[in-house]
Amino acid sequence: MKKSTILFMGILLGSIFISPHLFSHSYLLLDEDPAGVEQAISEVKVFPNPSDGRFKLTFEYAGNENVKAKVFDITGKQVKDISEDLVKSERSVTASVDLESPSSGIYFIRIEYGKSILTKKIIVR
């Protein structure tokens, strides 16, 4: 087989086994509330990245809907629910997160608000 065929098949198989809901991604997601006013999450920052399992999450959010956040490992297994750690001020949300002795690798922070989902990647050394 040619290298390009093998690469294509690997990408195709990889996309079949990875949940599309976990890896939905966008820097800025817009949603409309019932009154028609746009709500958005923007300026999402995770730092330090890479980290040792302790990091800070911040983002701007002007909406009124409840915000949830969870951390998943590369296999899609939930590692931690950080929804209770989120501190919302007038236009922003912050959280200090400690994954408590995580394995090295890639993790994903999934932020849910209303019907929208945003995913941010973090690397743990």
N, C-alpha and C positions, 0 to 999 in steps of 0.2 A: 504494500500500500504506500501511496505517496504521503509525505509528511503533512501536507495540507489537508488530506482526507482524514488522517488520524487526528489532527488538531480540531477539525470541524466536528468530528464524532465525539471527541472529548468535551468540547464546549456544549454540544447538544445534550449529551448525557448529563453533564453537570447541571444544566438548566432544568432538566426534568426532576432531579432529586432535591433541588433547593426550593424551599417554599417561597412563592412570589410575594406572600404577605409579609414575611419577615424582612425582605430586602427591598421593599418599596423605598424609593429614595428621591428626594428633591430638596434643594436648599431652601426654597420658599414655597410653602403650600398655602393656597387660599381656599377658604370655605365661606359660605354665606350663612348667616344666622337667619331665623324666620323673618326678621324685619328687613332683610336684604342688605345689611351692613357687612362688609367684608371683614373677616377675621384672619389673622396671619401669624405664623411663627416664623421668625427670621433671626438672623445673626446668631445661629446656633454655634456655640463654642464648647469644646471639650478639651481641657488642659490640666496637666500636661498630657500630651499624646505623642509618643508612647508614654505609658505610666507603669507604676508598680502595682496597680490595682486600686490606687487612691487617686481620684481626680475630681475636678469640679465641672459641672454642667451649667451653662447659662444660655438663655435665649430670650429674645424679645417676644412678648405675647400681649396683644391688646384685647383679646377676646374675653368673654365671660364664662365660657364653657369649662368644665372640669378637665384638667390635664393629668394624664397618667404617663408614667415612664417605667420601663423595665429593661433589664440588661439580659442579653442572650449570648450564648457561646456560638461558635461557628457551626455547630450541629443543629442549632435552633432550640436548644434546651434553655429554659429560663434559669438564669443564675441569681438574679435579685430583682425584686420589685422596689423601685425607688420612688414610687408615687407619694408615699408619706414623707419623704425627705425634701420634696419640692417646696420651696418658699416663694410665694408669689407676691410681688409688689405691684405698684400701679401699672407698669408696662413691661415688667420682666419677671423671669422665673429663674431661680438658682437652686442648686443642690450640691452638697458635698457628699461624694460617694466613696465607700470603702468596700471593695469586693471580698475582703477577708481571705487572704491566702489563695488567690486564683492561680490557675496554671497559666503559663505563658501562652500567648496566642492572640487571635483576633476575636473581638467581642463587638456586639452591636447594641446600641441604645435605641429603643423604640419609643417614640413619643406619640401619644394618641390624644387627640382633642376633637370633640365632635365626631364627624365621620372621616376625619383626615388622620393620616399616619405619616410620620417622618422618622427616618432611620439614620443614625450617625455611627460611624465606625470608630472603634478605639483599639489600640494595640497595647497589650500587656506584656512586659518583659519578664 
